[in-house]
Amino acid sequence: MTHRPIRIAARAILVHRDRLLLVNAYPPSVGSDLWCAPGGGAEPHAGLPENLAREVREETGLEVRVDAPCLVNEFHDPARDFHQVELFFRCRLVRGTLDPAWEDPEGVVTRRRWVTRAQMAELRYRPLALPSVAWMEAGAPRYDPLERIVG
């Protein structure tokens, strides 16, 4: 039995003015309320930081500086033969603001927003370790184990 290769993705932990940048990558027709950090699949022959800066720019219109990795997360959907490993990097805002008129050229990200630590409690997001990693809580994990995908 052959399987699809594991997909590698890079994601941004971007905290600016004590707010974390999140995106929703589901079309309105799906109506998912699941939020995640911006980023996406790595393209061959480009480093993960380069891939991540491009993804953040496409999804949000923001220019970032990519710093050190801070979390490895993985999830899968056995029914679709899908398995993704995500490397999260701390990022710094270099330029830009969230423009409500911004459109992701690939049409993947439909909503984007800044959230406080307190607002995270009101949202559905993945990975579950996201707030503790973003706000650098003592004991925040560096690896979030394999879990089934949720929509």
Short mmCIF file of the C-alpha atoms (twelve columns), coordinates in Angstrom:
data_MODEL
# 
_entry.id   MODEL 
# 
loop_
_atom_site.group_PDB 
_atom_site.id 
_atom_site.type_symbol 
_atom_site.label_atom_id 
_atom_site.label_alt_id 
_atom_site.label_comp_id 
_atom_site.label_asym_id 
_atom_site.label_seq_id 
_atom_site.Cartn_x 
_atom_site.Cartn_y 
_atom_site.Cartn_z 
_atom_site.pdbx_PDB_model_num 
ATOM 1   C CA . MET A 1   0.000   0.000  0.000  1 
ATOM 2   C CA . THR A 2   1.406   3.407  -0.944 1 
ATOM 3   C CA . HIS A 3   0.720   6.565  1.008  1 
ATOM 4   C CA . ARG A 4   0.925   10.233 0.147  1 
ATOM 5   C CA . PRO A 5   4.146   11.800 1.427  1 
ATOM 6   C CA . ILE A 6   4.042   13.673 4.708  1 
ATOM 7   C CA . ARG A 7   3.485   17.375 4.036  1 
ATOM 8   C CA . ILE A 8   5.893   19.836 5.676  1 
ATOM 9   C CA . ALA A 9   4.558   23.270 6.630  1 
ATOM 10  C CA . ALA A 10  5.905   26.369 8.368  1 
ATOM 11  C CA . ARG A 11  3.751   28.574 10.612 1 
ATOM 12  C CA . ALA A 12  4.270   31.970 12.233 1 
ATOM 13  C CA . ILE A 13  4.010   32.804 15.900 1 
ATOM 14  C CA . LEU A 14  3.627   36.553 15.508 1 
ATOM 15  C CA . VAL A 15  2.816   38.445 18.694 1 
ATOM 16  C CA . HIS A 16  2.639   42.212 18.219 1 
ATOM 17  C CA . ARG A 17  1.499   44.608 20.954 1 
ATOM 18  C CA . ASP A 18  0.580   41.573 23.060 1 
ATOM 19  C CA . ARG A 19  -1.779  40.195 20.390 1 
ATOM 20  C CA . LEU A 20  -1.295  37.012 18.358 1 
ATOM 21  C CA . LEU A 21  -2.004  36.912 14.629 1 
ATOM 22  C CA . LEU A 22  -4.468  34.163 13.640 1 
ATOM 23  C CA . VAL A 23  -6.075  33.159 10.352 1 
ATOM 24  C CA . ASN A 24  -9.080  31.088 9.316  1 
ATOM 25  C CA . ALA A 25  -8.294  28.988 6.258  1 
ATOM 26  C CA . TYR A 26  -11.761 27.718 5.474  1 
ATOM 27  C CA . PRO A 27  -14.051 29.148 2.786  1 
ATOM 28  C CA . PRO A 28  -17.335 30.678 3.988  1 
ATOM 29  C CA . SER A 29  -19.204 27.739 2.400  1 
ATOM 30  C CA . VAL A 30  -17.529 25.383 4.895  1 
ATOM 31  C CA . GLY A 31  -18.210 27.744 7.775  1 
ATOM 32  C CA . SER A 32  -15.504 26.455 10.117 1 
ATOM 33  C CA . ASP A 33  -14.684 28.539 13.177 1 
ATOM 34  C CA . LEU A 34  -11.229 26.956 13.523 1 
ATOM 35  C CA . TRP A 35  -8.320  29.415 13.773 1 
ATOM 36  C CA . CYS A 36  -4.597  28.764 13.337 1 
ATOM 37  C CA . ALA A 37  -1.305  30.573 12.911 1 
ATOM 38  C CA . PRO A 38  -0.584  31.832 9.381  1 
ATOM 39  C CA . GLY A 39  1.675   29.757 7.170  1 
ATOM 40  C CA . GLY A 40  1.496   26.798 4.882  1 
ATOM 41  C CA . GLY A 41  3.168   24.086 2.908  1 
ATOM 42  C CA . ALA A 42  6.831   24.376 2.070  1 
ATOM 43  C CA . GLU A 43  7.818   24.620 -1.561 1 
ATOM 44  C CA . PRO A 44  10.908  22.696 -2.679 1 
ATOM 45  C CA . HIS A 45  14.283  24.423 -3.005 1 
ATOM 46  C CA . ALA A 46  13.430  27.253 -0.593 1 
ATOM 47  C CA . GLY A 47  14.236  27.305 3.106  1 
ATOM 48  C CA . LEU A 48  11.458  27.140 5.680  1 
ATOM 49  C CA . PRO A 49  11.955  30.788 6.779  1 
ATOM 50  C CA . GLU A 50  11.699  31.949 3.145  1 
ATOM 51  C CA . ASN A 51  8.579   29.823 2.628  1 
ATOM 52  C CA . LEU A 52  7.040   31.190 5.818  1 
ATOM 53  C CA . ALA A 53  7.689   34.854 4.996  1 
ATOM 54  C CA . ARG A 54  6.047   34.291 1.588  1 
ATOM 55  C CA . GLU A 55  3.026   32.522 3.107  1 
ATOM 56  C CA . VAL A 56  2.476   35.248 5.730  1 
ATOM 57  C CA . ARG A 57  2.687   37.924 3.023  1 
ATOM 58  C CA . GLU A 58  0.199   36.058 0.794  1 
ATOM 59  C CA . GLU A 59  -2.262  35.300 3.585  1 
ATOM 60  C CA . THR A 60  -2.157  38.613 5.459  1 
ATOM 61  C CA . GLY A 61  -0.305  41.259 3.451  1 
ATOM 62  C CA . LEU A 62  2.205   41.617 6.300  1 
ATOM 63  C CA . GLU A 63  5.973   41.479 5.957  1 
ATOM 64  C CA . VAL A 64  7.702   39.558 8.752  1 
ATOM 65  C CA . ARG A 65  11.161  38.634 9.899  1 
ATOM 66  C CA . VAL A 66  11.374  34.934 10.689 1 
ATOM 67  C CA . ASP A 67  13.336  34.050 13.815 1 
ATOM 68  C CA . ALA A 68  13.915  30.808 15.735 1 
ATOM 69  C CA . PRO A 69  11.683  27.719 15.646 1 
ATOM 70  C CA . CYS A 70  9.595   27.241 18.785 1 
ATOM 71  C CA . LEU A 71  7.196   24.320 18.238 1 
ATOM 72  C CA . VAL A 72  6.758   21.182 16.154 1 
ATOM 73  C CA . ASN A 73  3.164   20.056 15.634 1 
ATOM 74  C CA . GLU A 74  1.712   17.239 13.588 1 
ATOM 75  C CA . PHE A 75  -1.763  16.134 12.621 1 
ATOM 76  C CA . HIS A 76  -3.331  13.643 10.269 1 
ATOM 77  C CA . ASP A 77  -6.538  12.553 8.589  1 
ATOM 78  C CA . PRO A 78  -6.315  8.802  7.913  1 
ATOM 79  C CA . ALA A 79  -9.500  8.873  5.813  1 
ATOM 80  C CA . ARG A 80  -7.842  11.245 3.307  1 
ATOM 81  C CA . ASP A 81  -4.353  9.766  3.704  1 
ATOM 82  C CA . PHE A 82  -3.116  13.176 4.892  1 
ATOM 83  C CA . HIS A 83  -0.347  13.779 7.444  1 
ATOM 84  C CA . GLN A 84  1.249   17.188 8.061  1 
ATOM 85  C CA . VAL A 85  4.223   18.195 10.185 1 
ATOM 86  C CA . GLU A 86  4.297   21.895 11.055 1 
ATOM 87  C CA . LEU A 87  7.308   23.849 12.263 1 
ATOM 88  C CA . PHE A 88  6.354   27.025 14.092 1 
ATOM 89  C CA . PHE A 89  8.778   29.960 14.061 1 
ATOM 90  C CA . ARG A 90  8.746   33.112 16.154 1 
ATOM 91  C CA . CYS A 91  8.321   36.090 13.838 1 
ATOM 92  C CA . ARG A 92  8.535   39.860 14.106 1 
ATOM 93  C CA . LEU A 93  6.398   42.344 12.221 1 
ATOM 94  C CA . VAL A 94  8.537   44.368 9.818  1 
ATOM 95  C CA . ARG A 95  5.870   46.218 7.870  1 
ATOM 96  C CA . GLY A 96  2.131   46.398 7.258  1 
ATOM 97  C CA . THR A 97  -1.272  46.400 8.895  1 
ATOM 98  C CA . LEU A 98  -4.211  44.064 8.479  1 
ATOM 99  C CA . ASP A 99  -6.239  45.516 5.640  1 
ATOM 100 C CA . PRO A 100 -9.864  44.249 5.626  1 
ATOM 101 C CA . ALA A 101 -9.814  44.394 1.818  1 
ATOM 102 C CA . TRP A 102 -6.748  42.131 1.557  1 
ATOM 103 C CA . GLU A 103 -7.351  38.916 -0.369 1 
ATOM 104 C CA . ASP A 104 -5.155  35.852 -0.244 1 
ATOM 105 C CA . PRO A 105 -4.100  35.348 -3.893 1 
ATOM 106 C CA . GLU A 106 -4.612  31.596 -3.480 1 
ATOM 107 C CA . GLY A 107 -8.014  32.091 -1.834 1 
ATOM 108 C CA . VAL A 108 -7.113  29.884 1.135  1 
ATOM 109 C CA . VAL A 109 -7.249  32.348 4.035  1 
ATOM 110 C CA . THR A 110 -10.615 34.074 4.269  1 
ATOM 111 C CA . ARG A 111 -10.278 35.811 7.653  1 
ATOM 112 C CA . ARG A 112 -7.390  37.150 9.712  1 
ATOM 113 C CA . ARG A 113 -7.271  38.862 13.098 1 
ATOM 114 C CA . TRP A 114 -5.141  39.860 16.080 1 
ATOM 115 C CA . VAL A 115 -6.210  38.313 19.412 1 
ATOM 116 C CA . THR A 116 -5.218  38.824 23.022 1 
ATOM 117 C CA . ARG A 117 -4.386  35.953 25.349 1 
ATOM 118 C CA . ALA A 118 -7.785  36.380 27.013 1 
ATOM 119 C CA . GLN A 119 -9.610  36.230 23.649 1 
ATOM 120 C CA . MET A 120 -7.981  32.868 22.878 1 
ATOM 121 C CA . ALA A 121 -10.257 31.296 25.505 1 
ATOM 122 C CA . GLU A 122 -13.272 32.242 23.356 1 
ATOM 123 C CA . LEU A 123 -11.908 30.711 20.127 1 
ATOM 124 C CA . ARG A 124 -11.509 27.261 18.653 1 
ATOM 125 C CA . TYR A 125 -7.906  26.915 17.474 1 
ATOM 126 C CA . ARG A 126 -5.183  24.392 16.736 1 
ATOM 127 C CA . PRO A 127 -2.726  23.359 17.923 1 
ATOM 128 C CA . LEU A 128 -3.953  23.490 21.493 1 
ATOM 129 C CA . ALA A 129 -0.456  24.501 22.642 1 
ATOM 130 C CA . LEU A 130 -0.651  27.723 20.596 1 
ATOM 131 C CA . PRO A 131 -1.333  30.227 23.419 1 
ATOM 132 C CA . SER A 132 1.240   28.797 25.823 1 
ATOM 133 C CA . VAL A 133 3.891   28.820 23.085 1 
ATOM 134 C CA . ALA A 134 2.934   32.281 21.784 1 
ATOM 135 C CA . TRP A 135 3.090   33.906 25.208 1 
ATOM 136 C CA . MET A 136 6.130   31.827 26.235 1 
ATOM 137 C CA . GLU A 137 4.572   30.298 29.332 1 
ATOM 138 C CA . ALA A 138 6.829   28.230 31.564 1 
ATOM 139 C CA . GLY A 139 6.548   24.607 30.539 1 
ATOM 140 C CA . ALA A 140 5.140   25.353 27.065 1 
ATOM 141 C CA . PRO A 141 5.667   22.304 24.874 1 
ATOM 142 C CA . ARG A 142 8.180   22.185 22.045 1 
ATOM 143 C CA . TYR A 143 6.428   19.221 20.450 1 
ATOM 144 C CA . ASP A 144 2.666   18.780 20.117 1 
ATOM 145 C CA . PRO A 145 2.004   15.081 19.410 1 
ATOM 146 C CA . LEU A 146 0.166   13.638 16.446 1 
ATOM 147 C CA . GLU A 147 -3.605  14.156 16.550 1 
ATOM 148 C CA . ARG A 148 -6.484  13.766 14.119 1 
ATOM 149 C CA . ILE A 149 -7.365  16.816 12.073 1 
ATOM 150 C CA . VAL A 150 -10.442 18.816 13.063 1 
ATOM 151 C CA . GLY A 151 -12.428 21.098 10.761 1 
# 
